[in-house]
Every structure is written in structure tokens, then in C-alpha cells.
Amino acid sequence: MNFDNKVVIVTGAARGLGQEYARQFARLGARVVACDLRDCSDTLAAVEDEGAKGLALNTDVTSAESTKEMAAAAVDAFGGIDILVNNAALYGSLTFAPFDKLDESEWDSTMDVNVKGVWQCCKAVVPSMREREGGAIVNISSLAATYGMPNGLHYTASKAAVIGITRGLAREIGRFNIRVNTVAPNVVNTDATSEVFGEKRDKIVEVTLSQQAVRKPLETEDIVGTVLFLSSDMSKLTTGQTLMVDGGTVML
Ligand SMILES: NC(=O)c1ccc[n+]([C@@H]2O[C@H](COP(=O)([O-])OP(=O)(O)OC[C@H]3O[C@@H](n4cnc5c(N)ncnc54)[C@H](O)[C@@H]3O)[C@@H](O)[C@H]2O)c1
């Protein structure tokens, strides 16, 4: 697989999984635009360490204006956009609680970032992908959406909506040779996961593993290959799909 001359935007790329996607796209020759509300300079350094060109942007995925600026900056710097990874989300900072105890403003912000943010970014990049007569969008959902995570209904609902966006948009823009797919990981060992589960983390990982067919804990590098595959021409007739990376917990 190689991404020579491809231009990739990764949202939520300042740390965790997004940073790892950015690094691995760079390793395979892509020019990488790393976007986040947080500072992406570490990610840009990682991209440049791989010998690739990159750009670090301060982007709010919920904002039409900010995502338009993101797309314009990518086009200005690198001539167009081929791939978008919609990875930005509220996850680590969320309060997980029974459905009737969730905070209403947190429900709204989760939908704003995890659902509307995906839509805004897709709207921003599709014009350039159409100009280039093709593209690939990979949306990041979660096992929560397919398994039904208890005590996280806002997060679960938002990640199920990501699968809906994937299917609807794949049908709408397939005729422009733009593919839209979803990757849905199980619990991955990231800073955000430690923030979510706190001192219960080891117990949660143990329970999670007991439900996996392949009983290995997921690390960031375990998710990357599936994202790269769905971004590459190797999957050129795969669209509207959701690929689980969950050690065989949910089998679709
Ligand atoms: N870590 C896991 O176990 C796991 C499992 C399944 C799915 N996921 C999904 O994978 C993705 C990355 O997870 P992670 O563990 O690396 O989490 P993370 O919190 O480290 O990464 C999310 C990034 O999104 C950014 N972000 C939040 N709101 C934003 C906004 N409005 N605009 C731009 N950027 C914004 C954050 O600043 C953060 O850097 C998320 O979509 C998450 O839901 C994670």
C-alpha cells in the first residue's frame, strides 16, 4: 500500500489514534493535514520525522467556517484533498452515567462534535474530491454503536449516527467515485480510554477481553491497518461498510 502524492486530512490528530493515523499515512508517502482543537505540532513533527510534508491546523469540526478553512488550507498547501479520516470526537472528556442521569448539555455537545462534526468535514472536503474525480472518507465509529455500550447513551447514539452518515453519504456520492466507510474499534489503549475509565480501567479491559474471540488488548497500531486499507485503492469497490476492529466481539 502506498499513498504517494495523496493528500490526507486527519481530524482529532493531536494525540491518540488520530496522531497514529497521521504518522502511518506519512510513513506511506502521504501529505498529511493534522487538525484538532488541540495543538497538533507534535503530530506535525511525527509526520516530518517520516520524511513527509504536513500541515498542523487548529480546526473546530463543529464549525462550517472552520472546516471550510481546513479544506482551503489543504488545497492551498497541497493542491487538493484525496482522503478524510473523521476521527475527532468527544470521548475521553465525557461523563459516562445511566441514561437518565446524563447531562443534557453534554448530550448536545456529543452530538455536535461526533455527529455534526462528521457532516461538516464531509461537506468541506467533497468539492475538492469531486474536482479530483475521486476520494475516500473513513469515519471512526465505535464498538459502542454495534454492541450497545451501557452507561454511555450519548456516545453510543452519536457513534451509531456515524454509521448512518456513512451509509447515506456513500449512496449519495458514490457516483463521484468517492467512497465512505466506517471503522469501529473496541476499547483501545489510549490516553482518552484511561481518562474515561480511571481506576476501573484494568477491570474494564479484562471484561472486554473476555468477550473477544482473539483475546489480545487493542493498541493504537492495531486500528491503523484497517483505516489505511479503507483509504486506499485496495478497497476501491468497498463503500458504505462498517469494519469492526474488536478482536471478534461483534460479528456483522
Ligand atoms: N480509544 C478507544 O478505545 C476508542 C474506541 C472506539 C472508538 N474510538 C474513537 O476513536 C477516535 C479517537 O479516540 P482517542 O482514544 O484517540 O481519543 P482522543 O480524545 O485522544 O482523540 C479525539 C481528539 O478529537 C479532538 N476533538 C474533540 N473535539 C474536537 C473538535 N470540536 N474539533 C476538532 N477536534 C476535536 C480532541 O481534542 C482529541 O485530540 C474517537 O472518534 C473515538 O470516539 C476510540
Ligand as a Chemical Component Dictionary entry (heavy atoms), coordinates in Angstrom:
data_LIG
# 
_chem_comp.id                   LIG 
_chem_comp.type                 NON-POLYMER 
_chem_comp.pdbx_formal_charge   0 
_chem_comp.three_letter_code    LIG 
# 
loop_
_chem_comp_atom.comp_id 
_chem_comp_atom.atom_id 
_chem_comp_atom.alt_atom_id 
_chem_comp_atom.type_symbol 
_chem_comp_atom.charge 
_chem_comp_atom.model_Cartn_x 
_chem_comp_atom.model_Cartn_y 
_chem_comp_atom.model_Cartn_z 
_chem_comp_atom.pdbx_ordinal 
LIG N1  N1  N 0  -9.755  4.823  22.354 1  
LIG C1  C1  C 0  -10.758 3.947  22.221 2  
LIG O1  O1  O 0  -10.890 2.969  22.971 3  
LIG C2  C2  C 0  -11.762 4.118  21.116 4  
LIG C3  C3  C 0  -12.641 3.064  20.831 5  
LIG C4  C4  C 0  -13.575 3.229  19.807 6  
LIG C5  C5  C 0  -13.606 4.413  19.097 7  
LIG N2  N2  N 1  -12.751 5.415  19.408 8  
LIG C6  C6  C 0  -12.821 6.644  18.630 9  
LIG O2  O2  O 0  -11.545 6.886  18.076 10 
LIG C7  C7  C 0  -11.334 8.304  17.982 11 
LIG C8  C8  C 0  -10.053 8.702  18.692 12 
LIG O3  O3  O 0  -10.045 8.190  20.009 13 
LIG P1  P1  P 0  -8.853  8.531  21.025 14 
LIG O4  O4  O 0  -8.881  7.490  22.082 15 
LIG O5  O5  O -1 -7.600  8.786  20.269 16 
LIG O6  O6  O 0  -9.446  9.876  21.682 17 
LIG P2  P2  P 0  -8.847  11.348 21.891 18 
LIG O7  O7  O 0  -9.776  12.055 22.826 19 
LIG O8  O8  O 0  -7.415  11.276 22.285 20 
LIG O9  O9  O 0  -8.947  11.979 20.429 21 
LIG C9  C9  C 0  -10.016 12.765 19.984 22 
LIG C10 C10 C 0  -9.456  14.075 19.507 23 
LIG O10 O10 O 0  -10.552 14.834 18.969 24 
LIG C11 C11 C 0  -10.289 16.180 19.300 25 
LIG N3  N3  N 0  -11.512 16.980 19.241 26 
LIG C12 C12 C 0  -12.533 16.982 20.131 27 
LIG N4  N4  N 0  -13.447 17.892 19.773 28 
LIG C13 C13 C 0  -12.990 18.479 18.631 29 
LIG C14 C14 C 0  -13.498 19.489 17.776 30 
LIG N5  N5  N 0  -14.671 20.122 18.027 31 
LIG N6  N6  N 0  -12.778 19.834 16.689 32 
LIG C15 C15 C 0  -11.586 19.217 16.423 33 
LIG N7  N7  N 0  -11.057 18.256 17.198 34 
LIG C16 C16 C 0  -11.755 17.894 18.293 35 
LIG C17 C17 C 0  -9.712  16.133 20.703 36 
LIG O11 O11 O 0  -9.026  17.337 21.019 37 
LIG C18 C18 C 0  -8.821  14.896 20.638 38 
LIG O12 O12 O 0  -7.484  15.235 20.325 39 
LIG C19 C19 C 0  -12.607 8.954  18.525 40 
LIG O13 O13 O 0  -13.501 9.149  17.457 41 
LIG C20 C20 C 0  -13.151 7.879  19.449 42 
LIG O14 O14 O 0  -14.544 8.022  19.665 43 
LIG C21 C21 C 0  -11.825 5.301  20.403 44 
# 
loop_
_chem_comp_bond.comp_id 
_chem_comp_bond.atom_id_1 
_chem_comp_bond.atom_id_2 
_chem_comp_bond.value_order 
_chem_comp_bond.pdbx_ordinal 
LIG N1  C1  SING 1  
LIG C1  O1  DOUB 2  
LIG C1  C2  SING 3  
LIG C2  C3  SING 4  
LIG C2  C21 DOUB 5  
LIG C3  C4  DOUB 6  
LIG C4  C5  SING 7  
LIG C5  N2  DOUB 8  
LIG N2  C6  SING 9  
LIG N2  C21 SING 10 
LIG C6  O2  SING 11 
LIG C6  C20 SING 12 
LIG O2  C7  SING 13 
LIG C7  C8  SING 14 
LIG C7  C19 SING 15 
LIG C8  O3  SING 16 
LIG O3  P1  SING 17 
LIG P1  O4  DOUB 18 
LIG P1  O5  SING 19 
LIG P1  O6  SING 20 
LIG O6  P2  SING 21 
LIG P2  O7  DOUB 22 
LIG P2  O8  SING 23 
LIG P2  O9  SING 24 
LIG O9  C9  SING 25 
LIG C9  C10 SING 26 
LIG C10 O10 SING 27 
LIG C10 C18 SING 28 
LIG O10 C11 SING 29 
LIG C11 N3  SING 30 
LIG C11 C17 SING 31 
LIG N3  C12 SING 32 
LIG N3  C16 SING 33 
LIG C12 N4  DOUB 34 
LIG N4  C13 SING 35 
LIG C13 C14 SING 36 
LIG C13 C16 DOUB 37 
LIG C14 N5  SING 38 
LIG C14 N6  DOUB 39 
LIG N6  C15 SING 40 
LIG C15 N7  DOUB 41 
LIG N7  C16 SING 42 
LIG C17 O11 SING 43 
LIG C17 C18 SING 44 
LIG C18 O12 SING 45 
LIG C19 O13 SING 46 
LIG C19 C20 SING 47 
LIG C20 O14 SING 48 
# 
